[in-house]
């Protein structure tokens, strides 16, 4: 269903405009995510980085508003056309907007941390998850724009793995009395925000493989 709608509207102004803006929302979110994670690992000055992140996040919010406006205008002219795709877009642009918000939350962890987070500590708790989430942005974008159902299912599966790992990190941190308070708070917040970022990317991926009423919900037993 999703692929047939994309194919039908491909090359038309409405789809080109909204997909262009939506793609930029995901690209911008990935950019600021990588910026924050690099800062957490290497340090730096919060002020200039924060200004750049909040500037890009504002662009993300503006694009969400622009997409909503185009959908409303389009549906006003053709009220019975493309209802399914319009509902999908209304759902996924909210997820894309939330990505920017959670990256801002990650930046707040950087501000609270006294210097860069210890690389060995980050590795011991999260392994490759921070980099895996960065790749999840790219793969989610590709799955949605290209209506790639196989890739979307892999994104959803990786989201579930990320969620499980973040839950394990929270449990481990809560029982590690040797952690400094600043480290414990930083790790717990990282787990929380990485989990939410992965969840919103997974939500976007569900739009490629699930009907509108089941967006954001995916039962692994139904994959086949």
C-alpha angles and dihedrals in degrees: 000000000000093000092049092053092049091048092048094052098036111130095017121120097242095054094039092053099046095041090048092053093042092050090052090051090057093043092050092047091052091048095054091042091057091045092054095045091050089051092049090054100041107022125226140159113316095205102067092036091051092050091053094046094049090046092054092043089055089055088052091053092047091053091051089055091047092052092049090051092051092049092051092047092047094049091047090059096039106023095173098042127093095354092147094051092044091053090049091051093049088055100044097044088059089054090049091050091051090054089065091049093052092047087055087053089053088053089055088058088055090051092050094046115091097229128330118331114260108266094214091050092049091048094048093054104033106020108193095338097113090055092040090056089051089056089046089065091056095044093047090052092050093046093052100042093044096038088234105172096183092053091045090055090050090051090051091049091050090049090057091049091050091049091052093048093049091051089051091050091053091051092047093049092050090058099041106098091174093069119103112242093246092051093046093051092046094049093046093050091046090053092049096048096041088052092053093046091052090046094055091048088051090050091055090050092054089064089069096055107023135066118252095262091057100045111139090021123092126167110204089212089066095055093099 
